[in-house]
Amino acid sequence: MNGIADRAQFLGDLAPDEVSGDDNLRLGFEIHGFLNDPDDVDYYSFTAAGGTEIWFDVDRTRYGLDTVFELLDADGVLIAQSDNSQDETADASLLYQTDAIPAGDVNSCRS
């Protein structure tokens, strides 16, 4: 169902900062997804004010999972991408971001 960008599963409205969360503006979303094929893709959507900091954290996966995170705007245009956090942590120039995002505002954080 959510393997097509135009039919992304809507998660809700994201609060612009840690103190603005309430019943309508979420501080984050927890997703329990399932990938059943090497080419499987899942799309999720949310609304957020410009400049809102976004974090993605992947847990409870198998060792062989090789994720690529892409952030698309409302028109489906790629604005940021992380393909290999270990390499991107060592060399931030490997991260993809459009000119619409200020330099240095896309980071890869590996724990």
N, C-alpha and C positions, 0 to 999 in steps of 0.2 A: 504494500500500500504506500509506504513512504520511500520508495526507490526512485521516484520521479520528483525533481525539484519543485515543480508546480503543485504537487500534492503532498508537500512536506507536512509532517505532523506538527501542529501548532502547540507550543508549550505554554505560552502566556506572555505577560509583560514583565520585563526585567527592570528592577529598580536601578536608578542611576548611580547609587552609592550605598554603602553599608548601613547608613542611618535612615534611608528612605523606604525601606521595605514595609509593606503592610499587607492587608488581605488581597489587594489588587496588584501591587508591584512586588514581584518575587525577588528574593536575594540570590536565588539560583534554582536550578532544575536538576533533578536526579532522574536519569533515564536508564531503564533496564532494557537494552536492546538485544537482538539476536541476529547474528550473521550466519547464514546457512550455506554460503557458497563463496569461493575465493573472489568472485567478481561482484559480490553483494555490496550495495551502497544504500545507506540510510540517510534521509534528509529530515532535519528538524528546523522549525522556524520559531522565532520569538520577536517581539518588538522591544526596542530600547532607544533611549535618547542618544543623539550623537555624542561621542566622547565617553560613553559608558565602557568601563573596563570589563572585558570578557575573558573568562578562564575556562579551559577544558581539561578535565582530569579523567583518565581512563583507568578503571580498576576491575578486578575480578575477571581477567581475561587469561587465555592460554598464552604460553610463551611465543607461539608462532604467529600471533596476530600482528600484522603490519599495517598500522593505520595511517591515513592521510586526512588531516583536518583542513577543510576549506570553509572560509567565511564568505558568503555571497551577500550582495546587497538585495534590496527589494526587487530589483529588475533581473536578478540572477547573474549579475556580473561578479566575477571573482575579485575580492578585495584583499584577501590574505590567505596564506596557505602554509601549513607545516607538514613536511613529509618525513623528516628524520630528526627528532628532537636531540639526539645525542650529537650528531654532526652540527646541527644548528646552534646548540649551546656553545660549541667550540668556535663556530664561525657564523655570527649572526647575519652575514651577507647572504647566506644560503636561504634564509626565510624570504618568502615572496610577499610583497605588499604593494598596493597601488600608491600612486602619488596622493590620493585622497587621504591617506593615513600619514601623519607626520613621521619622519624618519626616527627610528628607535622605538616606536610605539608598538611594534610587533615583536614579541619575545618568545623564546622557547625555554621552558623551565623543565628540567628533568630531575625527578626526585629519586 
